[in-house]
Structures are given as structure tokens and as C-alpha cells.
Amino acid sequence: MEPVEITSYGHGGVGVCRVDGKVHFVEGALPGDRVTFEILREKKSWARASVVEVVEGGPHRREAPCPHASSCGGCDLQSALETSQHEWKRQIVAEQLARLGGVEIDVDEVVAASPPFGDRNRMDYSVVDGRPALHRRSSNDLVGLSTCLLLVQPLGDLFHRLGDLTGVDGITLRAGVNTGELLAVIDGDVPDHADEWDVAVCTVDRGRVVPILGRPHVHEEVAGVRFRITGTAFFQNSTPGAETLVSLVRAGTGGRSGVFVDLYAGGGLFALTSAGSFDRVVAVESASQTAGDLVHNAELNRPDVEVVHGRVEDVQLVPGEEVTVVVDPPRAGLGHEGVTTVLSANPDRIVYVSCEPGSLGRDVGLLGESGFGPTRVTPVDLFPQTHHIESVVVLDR
């Protein structure tokens, strides 16, 4: 085929172009590139494709720093300049809010919360041929890695000490950046040489954490609060990114009092850092490991927090006066059930922490049906070198 010029960047991390009037979404392509591609899936009005060759790189393209960038799917934007990544992410948040939420609003510039590399305090790897591995993009194939530039330095050093992981199905590496604590969580057989890693080691069996060497958790400190993080329990995977999110949530809730409701509360990141002026704090979390951490962290930092262990969608909140709801849902977003729970508290302000612009746009539209509208939208680059986008949105009624 003749090379085709990519004209824009689309939601989901794809280059966009038109061929004979049909929109093509091309994985691995950047705006300004001239590429050839193969069709992966085709419909009447659109097609999904993958780059075969970058015939001529555009102005946003650079040589990727990682030797695995061409095969590993962990960093789908490593070949793009960071300034370009940020602008595309801002545009996508605005587009999804307009298209799915029916809201036209000036979106803030992207906050670069983390350094472009060496920012991850947690990485989950599969194992292939005895080495840590990640999937190729849009594939079940695994790529064995000799290095990973995403890791904070202590985890990068640990990565190179792992040695032969034959018999291991998967391994999670995590660090408390501000405490220096390290943990390896093993899925499969624990290597005989694990004691040489000089870190805590545990396994997780059907949700139950089993300590092997040392304690099955790390601690992290964010905004002056100490958090326990057990096994594979959820916590933000960038410590400076967590600090940025806390700052934005505080800005969205500052000067308010009454009731603070934290839905999808995790280990208590927002309930324990951003609700100091509130009279009552309710935190809801469903995952067992994470809810255990939430209870522990609340007892240490604010014992009066009311912890609810259960699905947000199953909770019926009691309406109060001057209610602020903070939500940090998974990629699927709130949906109709989650929105119903939020509205059951009769809030007058919602602070929505999103990790997926599409579900954010849909949910903003659903909340708009009850009179809520965004007053500020701030994208956060919590996942540099990938198309993933975090956003903090303040909505008032």
C-alpha cells in the first residue's frame, strides 16, 4: 500500500487518518507520521489497524530510550516527545467530555506529576523463560525484559537482582519511595535464591497474603500521612503522582465542612489526607486486602473514619447537609449504579478522580442529568510513556 499520513491522535492511544473517506485507527502511529499498516478489524465506517512501517517519522517522534520499546506493550508512547504526549492527553479529555458528556469546558494543561522515567513504585510482571515479562500491545504474547525504565531506582536495582525466575508465574515489585521499604509478591513457586534479593517476599493465595520473608507489606508516606500497603493491594503507582492528586483533591474540597464521603477509597489516600476540616468521614472499599489496609491506616491516622467494606454500587448512603463526595473508580467508571450511590448522599460537590476519559465523559453526562456540571478539569500525567490519563474533575450542582 502507499504510505498514509496520520493526522491526529485518538482515544485509546492510536493514530488517526482517513483512507477513501473511512476513519482508520492505527496502533503505533503518531500524528505527522507517514506509515504503511495492516488492517486488524474493519467495519463499514471505520477500521482498526497496526503499523507495518514508519516510512517517515513526524515532528512528534523520537528514538525511544528503552531497548524493548518496539516489542513491549508496556510503554505505547515512548516514541513520542513528552510535550506532545501531554497535549494529546489534554485534547482527549476535552473531546471525551464533549462527545460523551455533552460538556464543553476549558481543560487545564496537563500536570506532569512524575518524572518521564523512573517513576513507578509498583510493577506487575508475568514471567517467560525465567525473566520478567510484559505483553506485546493487543496481544497475549509475552516479551521477556532485560531492563525496565519505568521503575523507581530501588526497584530497578531489585529487577537486576532477580536472577532466574523459572517456576514463577508472575511477580509484583513495589516500593515505599519515602520509606525505602521494598516488597516482592510471588505468584507461583518462590525461588530458592529469593533470600538473596534483600527484600521482603510474600505470596497471595486466593486473596490471602502469605509472608515468606519479612512483612507482607510496605509503608508509604504521602502528604505527611503514613500508609500501609499489603501484598497486591491498590495504591497509586507513582508516589509524586499521589501527592499531586492529593493536592488537587484538597483544592477541590478546601474550605468545606460537613460530611466527606470517599468512594473506592483504597487504603485511604484521600479520606486521610484531605478531610481534615470535615466533621464526619465515610470511606467505602470493596477489595479485601485494600480494605484491611484502610482500616489499619484509619486507626493510626484518624480513628473516627467510618469504614464500609463493600461494593460502592451496593451502598445506600444517608443524606446529610453539606456533603462532599470524592470518587476514584476503576477504569470502568461509576456507571448508572455508582452514580445512584453518589446521588444517594445528596452531595452539593463531587470531586471525581478518573483514570479513563471515556468512562469519565459518560459519568459526567449521567451526573449532568441531576444538575451537576464540571467547574474545573485537570489532567494529570500519572502514567508517562503510555496513553493512560488521570484527571481530577470538580463538579457542583
C-alpha positions, 0 to 999 in steps of 0.5 A: 500500500502507499504510505498514509499520513496520520493526522491526529491522535485518538482515544485509546492511544492510536493514530488517526487518518482517513483512507477513501473517506473511512476513519482508520485507527492505527496502533503505533502511529503518531500524528505527522507520521507517514506509515504503511499498516495492516488492517486488524478489524474493519467495519463499514465506517471505520477500521482498526489497524497496526503499523507495518512501517514508519516510512517517515517519522513526524515532528512528534517522534523520537528514538525511544530510550528503552531497548524493548520499546518496539516489542513491549506493550508496556510503554505505547508512547515512548516514541513520542516527545513528552510535550506532545504526549501531554497535549494529546492527553489534554485534547482527549479529555476535552473531546471525551467530555464533549462527545460523551458528556455533552460538556464543553469546558476549558481543560487545564494543561496537563500536570506532569506529576512524575518524572518521564522515567523512573517513576513507578513504585509498583510493577506487575510482571508475568514471567517467560523463560525465567525473566520478567515479562510484559505483553506485546500491545493487543496481544497475549504474547509475552516479551521477556525484559532485560531492563525496565525504565519505568521503575523507581531506582530501588526497584530497578536495582531489585529487577537486576537482582532477580536472577532466574525466575523459572517456576514463577508465574508472575511477580509484583515489585513495589516500593515505599519511595519515602520509606525505602521499604521494598516488597516482592509478591510471588505468584507461583513457586518462590525461588530458592535464591529469593533470600538473596534479593534483600527484600521482603517476599510474600505470596497471595493465595486466593486473596490471602497474603502469605509472608515468606520473608519479612512483612507482607507489606510496605509503608508509604508516606504521602502528604505527611500521612503514613500508609500501609500497603499489603501484598497486591493491594491498590495504591497509586503507582507513582508516589509524586503522582499521589501527592499531586492528586492529593493536592488537587483533591484538597483544592477541590474540597478546601474550605468545606465542612460537613460530611466527606464521603470517599468512594473506592477509597483504597487504603485511604489516600484521600479520606486521610489526607484531605478531610481534615476540616470535615466533621464526619468521614465515610470511606467505602472499599470493596477489595479485601486486602485494600480494605484491611489496609484502610482500616489499619491506616484509619486507626493510626491516622484518624480513628473516627473514619467510618469504614464500609467494606463493600461494593460502592454500587451496593451502598445506600448512603444517608443524606446529610447537609453539606456533603462532599463526595470524592470518587476514584473508580476503576477504569470502568467508571461509576456507571448508572449504579455508582452514580445512584450511590453518589446521588444517594448522599445528596452531595452539593460537590463531587470531586471525581478522580478518573483514570479513563476519559471515556468512562469519565465523559459518560459519568459526567453526562449521567451526573449532568442529568441531576444538575451537576456540571464540571467547574474545573478539569485537570489532567494529570500525567500519572502514567508517562510513556503510555496513553493512560490519563488521570484527571481530577474533575470538580463538579457542583450542582 
